[in-house]
Amino acid sequence: MLGWGTAFVVGLVIVAAIGWRIYGDGLQPGFFLPDDMNVVARGRVLYAENCAACHGADRRGEPDWQTAKSDGRMPAPPHDGSGHTWQHSDLALLEVVKFGPGVAAGRKDAASDMPAFGDRLSDEEIIAIYSFIKSRWTIDIRKRHDEANRKAGCWRAPDS
């Protein structure tokens, strides 16, 4: 049996698939809304409350973020254009925050200090956080992230 969070994500994918048949090329890649200033403003506050302590108020992550710490855990990566966040689809990023990096990657044993936030943040709040993050990327990085969404089949209807 699927949990409510998983069922919601599966529902989003189904809605996107149905939307593709209805809207065709009119669909927009991804679930994040970096051009919706209300969502971005909410995401800015949620990021400060839940993410900035590790990923930095400036979204630059921890120093030497690509090298494991002495305990084998990876430092928090940056969420600006210098990191790898933009290389992952919206759905993959939503799962990382909701379930934790190890579970999202299919490795429960993955060494990470990042907890799962699924019991603290709703899907809408996670989407707001990433909408804020994406709103700060350059146009080039945003386009590359849109392409990651296209490749993953991650879509939303226009004006959603």
RODREN-924789 format. One line per 2 residues: number of its first residue (from 1); for each residue x, y, z of C-alpha. Coordinates in nm, 2 decimals, decimal comma, always signed. Layout:
BEGIN
NUM	X:Y:Z  ...
END
This chain:
BEGIN
1	+0,00:+0,00:+0,00  +0,13:+0,35:-0,09
3	+0,17:+0,62:+0,17  -0,02:+0,95:+0,13
5	+0,30:+1,13:+0,02  +0,39:+0,87:-0,24
7	+0,03:+0,86:-0,36  +0,04:+1,24:-0,40
9	+0,36:+1,22:-0,61  +0,22:+0,94:-0,82
11	-0,10:+1,15:-0,87  +0,11:+1,45:-0,99
13	+0,28:+1,22:-1,24  -0,06:+1,09:-1,36
15	-0,20:+1,44:-1,39  +0,11:+1,55:-1,59
17	+0,07:+1,25:-1,82  -0,30:+1,34:-1,88
19	-0,20:+1,70:-1,93  +0,05:+1,60:-2,19
21	-0,23:+1,44:-2,39  -0,45:+1,75:-2,35
23	-0,19:+2,03:-2,38  +0,08:+1,87:-2,59
25	+0,37:+2,11:-2,63  +0,20:+2,37:-2,41
27	+0,31:+2,19:-2,09  +0,58:+2,34:-1,88
29	+0,87:+2,13:-1,75  +0,86:+2,06:-1,38
31	+0,65:+2,14:-1,07  +0,85:+2,43:-0,94
33	+0,72:+2,78:-0,99  +1,03:+3,02:-0,99
35	+0,83:+3,30:-1,16  +0,54:+3,30:-0,91
37	+0,66:+3,57:-0,66  +0,41:+3,46:-0,39
39	+0,54:+3,10:-0,40  +0,90:+3,22:-0,41
41	+0,85:+3,45:-0,11  +0,70:+3,17:+0,09
43	+0,99:+2,94:-0,02  +1,24:+3,21:+0,09
45	+1,10:+3,20:+0,44  +1,08:+2,82:+0,45
47	+1,44:+2,78:+0,31  +1,57:+3,01:+0,59
49	+1,38:+2,81:+0,85  +1,47:+2,46:+0,73
51	+1,76:+2,46:+0,49  +2,00:+2,76:+0,54
53	+2,16:+2,61:+0,85  +2,33:+2,35:+0,64
55	+2,31:+2,47:+0,28  +2,38:+2,83:+0,37
57	+2,17:+3,15:+0,36  +2,35:+3,22:+0,03
59	+2,28:+2,87:-0,09  +2,65:+2,80:-0,14
61	+2,65:+2,48:+0,07  +2,93:+2,36:+0,30
63	+3,30:+2,41:+0,21  +3,46:+2,12:+0,01
65	+3,11:+1,98:-0,05  +3,23:+1,71:-0,29
67	+3,46:+1,54:-0,05  +3,33:+1,31:+0,23
69	+3,38:+1,43:+0,59  +3,60:+1,22:+0,83
71	+3,28:+1,03:+0,93  +3,21:+0,94:+0,57
73	+2,91:+1,16:+0,54  +2,89:+1,41:+0,25
75	+2,87:+1,78:+0,32  +2,56:+1,98:+0,22
77	+2,59:+2,07:-0,14  +2,53:+2,42:-0,28
79	+2,19:+2,51:-0,42  +2,33:+2,79:-0,64
81	+2,44:+2,71:-1,00  +2,77:+2,57:-0,88
83	+2,61:+2,26:-0,73  +2,43:+1,97:-0,89
85	+2,07:+2,05:-0,78  +1,97:+2,17:-1,12
87	+2,08:+1,84:-1,28  +1,79:+1,66:-1,11
89	+1,42:+1,67:-1,20  +1,17:+1,84:-0,97
91	+1,03:+1,50:-0,88  +1,37:+1,36:-0,78
93	+1,44:+1,67:-0,57  +1,10:+1,65:-0,40
95	+1,18:+1,29:-0,31  +1,52:+1,38:-0,17
97	+1,37:+1,63:+0,07  +1,07:+1,43:+0,16
99	+1,23:+1,09:+0,21  +1,60:+1,18:+0,26
101	+1,88:+1,14:+0,01  +1,95:+0,78:+0,08
103	+1,60:+0,65:+0,04  +1,54:+0,87:-0,27
105	+1,85:+0,72:-0,43  +1,74:+0,37:-0,34
107	+2,01:+0,34:-0,08  +1,89:+0,34:+0,28
109	+2,26:+0,31:+0,39  +2,37:+0,63:+0,22
111	+2,58:+0,84:+0,45  +2,41:+1,18:+0,48
113	+2,34:+1,43:+0,76  +2,02:+1,54:+0,58
115	+1,71:+1,40:+0,75  +1,39:+1,33:+0,57
117	+1,15:+1,63:+0,59  +0,83:+1,45:+0,49
119	+0,69:+1,47:+0,84  +0,77:+1,84:+0,87
121	+0,71:+1,99:+0,53  +0,42:+1,94:+0,29
123	+0,48:+1,88:-0,08  +0,36:+2,23:-0,14
125	+0,62:+2,37:+0,10  +0,90:+2,17:-0,06
127	+0,79:+2,30:-0,40  +0,79:+2,65:-0,26
129	+1,15:+2,61:-0,13  +1,27:+2,48:-0,46
131	+1,08:+2,75:-0,65  +1,28:+3,00:-0,44
133	+1,61:+2,82:-0,51  +1,54:+2,80:-0,89
135	+1,43:+3,17:-0,90  +1,79:+3,26:-0,81
137	+1,96:+3,05:-1,08  +2,08:+3,21:-1,41
139	+1,86:+3,17:-1,71  +2,11:+2,92:-1,85
141	+2,10:+2,70:-1,54  +1,72:+2,72:-1,53
143	+1,70:+2,61:-1,90  +1,93:+2,32:-1,82
145	+1,71:+2,22:-1,52  +1,40:+2,24:-1,75
147	+1,58:+2,00:-1,98  +1,64:+1,76:-1,68
149	+1,26:+1,77:-1,62  +1,18:+1,71:-1,98
151	+1,41:+1,40:-1,99  +1,25:+1,27:-1,67
153	+0,90:+1,33:-1,80  +0,83:+1,58:-1,52
155	+0,56:+1,83:-1,65  +0,29:+2,07:-1,53
157	+0,01:+2,24:-1,72  +0,05:+2,61:-1,81
159	-0,05:+2,86:-1,54  -0,05:+2,60:-1,27
END
